C-alpha cells in the first residue's frame, strides 16, 4: 500500500547558528491596522521556516537580525486580523525596512461555545491528528503537543478528516531540541492523501546537559540525511553521487496501481533542473521521479507505517516525487516554494512530518 503525502514543504526543521563566513542582513519595520493606520502590538512576525521571529512592541515595531540573504517569506499574524505573507529578499550587511498593514478579519459565522471537557471522540481525533501531523517515526515519541485545546476536528464527510486551529499549534521537540510554533492554515486527510498548509517558526531549546546536546546533534543529522531537503540541495549543487543519491524517472508510474511495476530509467539532472530567478532553481519532470538514498537503511518504524511489517528493513531508502505544478521553484535552502506543489511517496512521505522538521538555518557538519 502506497501512502501519499502532499504538504507545504518548509519543510518548512535545529539549533545551530548561521554558517561561518556568511554575511547576514536585518529586517525591521512596523505593523499597522489597514483602516485606522494605528499600530498593532502583540503581532507575530517571522521568517518562514526559520528561527528568526519577534512580537511587535506597543508601537507595532519589530526587528529581525542575522537573516541570511536570498528570497524569503515574512509571515505576519495577529488575532482579529487577516494574516499576510510577504516575499522579501534581504541582502548581506543591509537593513531592509518594511511596513505591513493588516485588514481586520470579518467573521462569517457566529462564535462557537466550546466546553472545557472533551469527549472520548475528540481524543481519538487528536491521536489521529498527532500520527498524521507529527508522525510515527522514532523521534515523534519525544514530541509534545503543548496546546491541543486549540485544535478542532471534522470527519463528518465519509473518507475525509479535517483539522484547524484557533491559535498557533505549539510542539516541543525534545528529540531535536526546538520549540515549533506552527500557524496552521488547513489540514486534510482524504483517502490515502494527507496535506496541510501553514507557516512554522522555530525556537531553540536549552539542553539539560552535554549528553542531551550531543543527542540533539546526532538526531538533527539523522533527520537531515536522506530527507527531501538533502536531496534537493544535492540536486541543485550537482552532487547526487557524492551525497549517495540515485535518481530515476518512472514514465508509466501513473498507469499502475503499484508504481514499483513501472519501468525505471536513470534521470539526467540537466534535463529536469535549470537556474531560475532570485537564486531559485526550476524543477520540471513530467514523469514520476524515484529517489534512492544509500546513506542510511530503512527504519523499522517506516515498515510499520507503510504496512510492510512482513519484510526486513533494506539497506537503502526509496522515495518517489510527482510534480503537481510545472515547473516547481526550489529556493536556495532546498525548500519547495509552491504550496501543494508536489506529492511525496514512500520514505519522503514518512519523514516529512513535524517530528523531523529542521529550520532553514540548519547545516550538517562538514
C-alpha positions in Angstrom: 0.0 0.0 0.0 1.5 3.3 -1.0 0.8 6.1 1.4 0.8 9.6 -0.1 1.6 12.9 1.4 1.1 16.4 0.0 2.5 19.1 2.2 3.8 22.6 2.1 7.4 21.6 2.4 9.2 24.2 4.5 9.8 21.6 5.4 9.5 24.2 6.3 13.2 21.9 10.6 17.6 22.8 14.8 19.5 24.7 16.9 22.8 25.5 15.1 23.7 29.1 14.3 24.4 30.6 10.9 27.2 29.2 8.8 30.5 30.8 9.4 31.7 33.4 7.0 28.3 34.2 5.6 27.1 37.8 5.9 23.6 38.3 7.1 21.0 41.2 6.9 18.4 42.8 9.2 14.7 43.2 8.6 12.8 45.8 10.7 9.5 47.6 10.4 6.0 48.3 11.7 2.7 46.6 11.6 -0.4 48.8 11.3 -4.1 48.4 11.0 -5.1 48.9 7.3 -8.1 51.1 8.1 -7.1 53.2 11.0 -3.3 53.2 10.5 -3.0 52.5 14.2 0.0 50.4 15.4 -0.7 46.8 16.1 1.2 45.4 19.2 1.4 41.7 20.1 1.7 40.7 16.4 3.8 37.7 15.4 6.4 38.5 12.7 8.8 35.9 11.5 10.8 34.5 8.5 9.1 31.3 7.5 10.9 28.0 8.2 13.5 29.8 10.3 14.4 30.7 13.9 14.0 34.5 13.2 10.9 35.8 14.8 9.6 38.6 17.0 6.4 40.0 18.5 5.7 43.7 17.8 6.0 46.2 20.7 3.4 48.8 21.8 4.2 50.9 18.7 3.9 48.0 16.3 7.6 47.8 15.7 9.8 44.7 15.2 13.4 43.9 14.3 14.9 40.6 13.0 18.7 40.3 12.9 21.0 37.7 11.4 18.8 36.9 8.4 20.6 35.1 5.6 20.4 36.6 2.2 18.2 35.3 -0.6 14.4 35.1 -1.2 12.4 34.7 2.0 8.7 34.8 3.1 7.9 37.1 6.0 4.8 36.0 7.8 2.6 38.4 9.9 -0.2 37.1 12.1 -2.4 38.7 14.7 -5.6 37.6 16.4 -8.6 39.6 14.9 -6.7 40.4 11.7 -6.1 38.7 8.4 -2.7 37.1 8.1 -0.2 38.2 5.5 2.9 36.8 3.9 5.4 39.0 2.1 8.1 37.9 -0.4 11.3 39.6 0.6 15.0 39.4 -0.4 17.3 40.5 2.4 20.8 41.4 1.3 24.0 40.8 3.3 25.0 43.6 5.6 22.0 45.7 4.7 18.9 46.9 6.5 15.5 46.1 4.9 12.6 48.2 6.2 9.0 47.2 5.6 5.6 48.5 6.7 2.8 45.9 6.9 -0.9 46.8 7.0 -3.3 44.1 8.2 -7.0 44.1 7.4 -9.5 43.4 10.2 -10.9 39.9 10.0 -14.5 39.6 9.1 -16.3 36.8 10.9 -18.7 34.9 8.6 -20.1 32.7 11.3 -21.4 33.1 14.8 -18.9 32.4 17.7 -18.8 28.8 18.9 -19.0 27.9 22.5 -16.7 25.0 23.4 -17.0 23.0 26.6 -13.9 22.7 28.9 -14.5 18.9 28.9 -13.5 16.8 25.9 -15.3 13.6 25.0 -13.6 10.4 24.0 -14.3 11.0 20.3 -12.3 14.3 20.5 -9.3 12.5 22.0 -9.4 9.8 19.3 -9.4 12.5 16.6 -6.4 14.2 18.4 -4.5 10.9 18.4 -5.2 10.6 14.7 -4.0 14.2 14.0 -0.8 13.6 16.0 0.0 10.5 14.0 -0.6 12.3 10.7 1.0 15.7 11.5 3.8 14.9 14.0 4.4 11.5 12.5 5.2 8.0 13.6 9.0 8.0 13.5 11.2 7.2 16.4 11.7 11.0 17.0 7.9 11.5 17.3 7.9 9.8 20.7 9.8 12.8 22.1 7.5 15.4 20.7 4.8 17.0 22.9 1.8 18.9 21.6 1.7 21.7 24.1 -1.7 23.2 23.4 -4.0 20.6 21.9 -7.0 22.5 23.1 -6.7 25.0 20.2 -7.5 22.2 17.7 -10.9 21.5 16.1 -11.7 18.4 14.0 -14.3 17.3 11.5 -14.7 13.9 10.0 -18.4 14.0 9.1 -17.8 13.6 5.4 -17.0 10.0 4.5 -13.3 9.4 3.8 -12.3 12.9 4.9 -10.7 14.1 8.1 -10.0 17.9 8.6 -8.4 19.9 11.4 -7.9 23.6 12.1 -6.6 25.6 14.9 -7.9 28.7 16.6 -4.3 29.7 17.6 -0.8 28.6 16.6 -0.1 24.9 17.3 2.9 24.6 19.6 5.1 21.4 19.5 8.0 20.9 21.9 10.5 18.5 20.2 12.9 17.1 22.8 14.4 14.8 20.1 15.8 17.6 18.0 15.9 20.4 20.6 13.5 23.1 19.4 10.1 24.5 20.1 7.9 24.8 16.9 5.1 27.3 16.6 3.0 26.3 13.6 0.5 28.7 12.2 -1.8 26.1 10.6 -3.9 27.3 7.7 -5.5 24.0 6.8 -5.1 20.3 7.3 -6.9 17.4 5.5 -6.7 13.7 5.1 -8.7 12.3 2.2 -8.2 8.7 1.4 -4.5 7.9 1.2 -3.6 11.6 0.7 -2.6 13.9 3.6 -1.9 17.5 3.0 -1.5 20.7 5.1 -0.6 24.3 4.7 0.9 26.6 7.3 3.9 28.6 8.4 6.4 27.4 11.0 8.7 29.3 13.4 11.5 27.5 15.3 12.9 28.4 18.7 15.9 26.6 20.1 15.6 24.8 23.4 18.3 24.7 26.0 19.8 21.2 26.6 19.8 20.0 30.2 23.4 18.7 29.9 26.2 18.0 27.3 24.8 14.5 26.7 21.4 15.9 25.6 23.2 18.4 23.4 25.2 15.6 21.7 22.0 13.6 21.2 20.3 16.5 19.5 23.3 16.9 17.2 23.1 13.2 16.2 19.3 13.3 15.7 19.4 16.5 13.6 21.9 15.0 11.3 19.9 11.8 11.0 16.7 13.9 10.3 18.6 15.7 7.5 20.3 12.8 5.8 18.2 11.4 3.1 15.5 14.0 3.5 13.8 15.8 0.7 15.8 18.9 1.5 19.0 17.0 1.4 18.1 15.5 -2.0 17.1 18.9 -3.5 20.2 20.6 -2.3 22.4 17.8 -3.7 20.5 18.1 -7.0 21.0 21.9 -7.2 24.7 21.5 -6.3 25.1 18.7 -8.8 26.4 16.4 -6.1 24.0 13.5 -6.2 26.7 10.8 -6.5 28.7 12.3 -3.6 25.6 12.6 -1.4 24.8 8.9 -2.2 21.6 9.5 -4.1 20.4 7.7 -7.3 17.7 9.4 -9.4 15.4 7.7 -11.8 12.2 8.5 -13.8 9.2 6.3 -14.0 7.5 7.1 -17.3 4.4 4.9 -16.8 4.1 5.1 -13.0 0.7 6.7 -13.1 -0.7 3.9 -15.2 -0.1 1.3 -12.5 -1.8 0.9 -9.1 1.7 -0.1 -7.8 4.4 2.2 -9.1 7.0 -0.5 -8.5 5.8 -2.2 -11.6 6.6 0.8 -13.8 9.7 1.0 -16.0 12.7 2.8 -14.4 15.3 4.8 -16.3 18.2 7.0 -15.0 17.2 10.7 -14.8 19.7 13.3 -16.0 19.9 16.4 -13.8 20.3 18.8 -16.6 17.1 17.5 -18.3 14.9 18.4 -15.2 16.6 21.3 -13.5 17.6 24.8 -14.6 18.6 28.0 -12.8 15.7 30.3 -12.1 15.2 33.9 -10.8 16.3 35.1 -7.4 18.7 32.3 -6.8 16.0 29.6 -7.2 16.0 26.6 -9.4 13.2 25.3 -11.6 12.4 21.6 -11.5 10.4 20.2 -14.4 9.5 16.5 -14.5 6.5 15.1 -16.4 7.4 11.5 -15.2 7.3 10.5 -11.6 10.8 10.6 -10.1 12.2 7.9 -7.9 15.0 8.8 -5.4 17.2 6.1 -3.8 19.3 7.1 -0.9 22.2 4.7 0.0 23.5 6.7 3.0 21.1 5.1 5.6 19.0 1.9 5.9 15.2 1.8 6.3 14.0 2.1 9.9 11.6 -0.4 11.4 9.2 2.4 12.2 8.9 3.1 8.4 7.9 -0.5 7.7 5.2 -0.4 10.3 3.9 3.0 9.0 3.9 1.7 5.4 2.3 -1.7 6.4 5.4 -3.6 5.3 6.0 -5.4 8.6 6.5 -8.8 6.9 9.8 -7.9 5.3 13.1 -6.8 6.8 14.5 -3.3 6.5 16.5 -2.7 3.4 20.0 -1.1 3.4 18.7 1.9 1.4 15.7 4.3 1.4 13.4 4.7 -1.6 11.1 7.7 -2.2 9.1 9.0 -5.1 8.0 12.5 -6.2 5.3 13.5 -8.5 5.1 17.2 -9.5 1.6 18.8 -9.3 2.8 22.0 -10.9 5.3 22.6 -13.7 7.9 23.9 -13.0 8.5 23.8 -9.3 10.6 26.6 -7.7 13.3 25.4 -5.3 14.8 28.0 -3.0 18.5 28.0 -2.0 17.8 26.2 1.3 16.2 23.3 -0.6 12.6 24.1 0.1 9.7 23.8 -2.5 8.1 27.3 -2.8 4.7 26.2 -4.2 2.1 25.0 -1.6 1.0 21.6 -2.6 3.5 21.7 -5.5 4.4 18.0 -5.2 3.1 14.7 -4.0 5.5 12.7 -1.9 5.5 8.9 -1.7 7.3 6.3 0.4 10.2 7.4 2.6 9.8 11.1 1.8 6.2 10.9 2.9 7.2 9.2 6.1 9.8 11.7 7.1 8.1 15.0 6.0 6.3 15.3 9.4 6.8 17.8 12.2 9.0 15.4 14.3 11.7 15.6 11.7 11.4 19.2 10.5 14.6 21.4 10.6 14.8 25.2 10.3 16.5 26.8 7.3 19.5 27.7 9.5 20.4 24.0 10.0 23.6 23.0 8.2 25.1 19.4 8.6 28.6 19.2 9.8 31.3 19.2 7.1 
